[in-house]
Amino acid sequence: MREKKLKETEFISGTIRALAVPGMKPKALIEAVKAKHPSASKKDIARAAFLAVILSAEYDPDDTQTLHDLASGAGDIEE
């Protein structure tokens, strides 16, 4: 079960990396991710965003900031 959840998080993280652009509002990115992963909760998306931040931090600082904004702001957005 835990491995399945990790794979789902990694899959959503990849989607986030593909969709995120600098300056994008967290709500817009969450909506775009939910369009591709309708069963993902806001919490699932936030976890995946943090994973994307961790994995991308050393490679792309601009994307990292966008992802960080999403991950830290996702808790403030109503589902």
N, C-alpha and C positions, 0 to 999 in steps of 0.2 A: 504494500500500500504506500509506504513512504517513498519507495523508488518511483512508483507511478506518479505521485504528486510532484516529485522533483523533475521528472521528464516533462510534465505539463507546464511547470514553472519555466523550465528551459525553453520550451516551445513558445510560450507567451513572450518570454524575454527576447527571443529572436524576432518576433513580430514587432515588439516595441522598438527594437533597434532599427528595423526596416522603416517604420513609420515616423519615428521621432525626428523633428527638425528644430534647429535653434529658434527660440522665440515662440514655439508652439505652446498654447495654453494646456495645462494638465487635463482639463475637462475635454478638450478636443481630442487629445491623444487617447484618453480613456474610451471615448465614444468610438474612435477608429479601431481600437483594440477589441472592444466588445462586438463590433461588427464582424470581426474575423473569429472571435472566440465568444460566442453568445452565452455560454454557460460559465464564463469566468466572472468571479465576483470582483468587487473593487479591491478587496484584500488580496486576492490572487494576482491582480494586475500590479498592485503596489509591491508585493514580494518579487514579482518578475522584474519590475523596474529597478529595485535595489540590486538584484542579481546582475542586470544589465549595467548598472553603474559600476559595480565592483569589477566586472569583466572588461569594461571599456575604459576605465579610469586612466590607464597608462597609454592608451592608443589614440583617443580622440577627446580632448578636453571640452570642446564645444558641445558634442553630443552628451558627454558626461553631465554637463550642467543642465541640459534639457531633461535628461533622465532623472537627475537628482530632484529637480523641481517637481516632476511628476510624482516620484516616489514619496517625497516629503509632503506634497500637497494633496495627495489622493485621499488622505483621511478626512479632509475638510469638505469633500465633494459628496453630495447626497447620491445614493444609488437610485 
